[in-house]
Amino acid sequence: MQGTGWKKYRRPGITEMRPWVPADRAGSFSLSAADAENGSPKPGDMIARNPRNHNDRWLVAAAYFFANFSLVEPDYDTD
């Protein structure tokens, strides 16, 4: 049976993200097959990174981003 064992979890931390830009090199972030099939990467998508390993990056589709994330105030530089 599909879905067995799935549970909901909240994220206790903050996710570092920035907008995807056309200059982002292919392969510099993970892109799921489902997102690729839906036309990503595209404007409005975001690139997330692991705060402990800045080379670990993945695409967050725009629709998911806008439905699930809000900016932490004040916006501080994470570099």
N, C-alpha and C positions, 0 to 999 in steps of 0.2 A: 504494500500500500504506500503510495507516494505521500510524503509529508510527515510520516511517522517520526517522532523525535524532535520536531521543530518546536522551538520555544522563542519567546521574545526577550531581548536583552536591551537595556539602555546603555548608552556610552557614557562613562563617567568623565571622560577627558574632553579636550579641545582638539579639533582637527585642523591642521595647517593646510590652507588651500590658496590657490591663485587661479585666475582665469586661464583657460587654454588659449594659446595664440598660434596662428599658422606657422610661426617660426619654430615651434617645438618639434624637435627631431622625432621621427618615428622610432620607436624602440626605447625612448627615454622615459617611458611610463607604461604601465600595464593597461591593456585595453581588452575588455571582455569580448567574447564572440558576439554576445547579445547586443552590446553597445555598437560594435562595428557594423552589425547587420542593420541597426537603426540609423546609420549614417554618421556616427561619431568617429573621430573627433570633429566637433563643429562649434561655431560661436555659441557661447552660453555655457558650454561644458567647463568643468573645473578640473584642475590637477591637484590631487591631495598628496601629501608626503608624510612619511613616518618622522616624527620629531626627533627620534633617536638615530635614524639612518636616513639622511636627506636624499640618498640615492634610491630609496624605496619609494616609488611614486606610482600613482594609479589615476585613471580618469574617472570622474564622477559625472554622469550625464546631467545635463541642465535640469531636466524635469525632477530627477531625484534630489538634486542639490536644493532647488527652490522649495521643495516640499518638506525637506528634513533638516535644513541648516539655517542658522541666523548668525550674523556677525557678532562677535564678542566685543563689547565696548569697554574701555576705549580700544580702538584698533591700534595695536602696537606692532613694531617691526619684529619679525621672527627670524630674520637671517642670521 
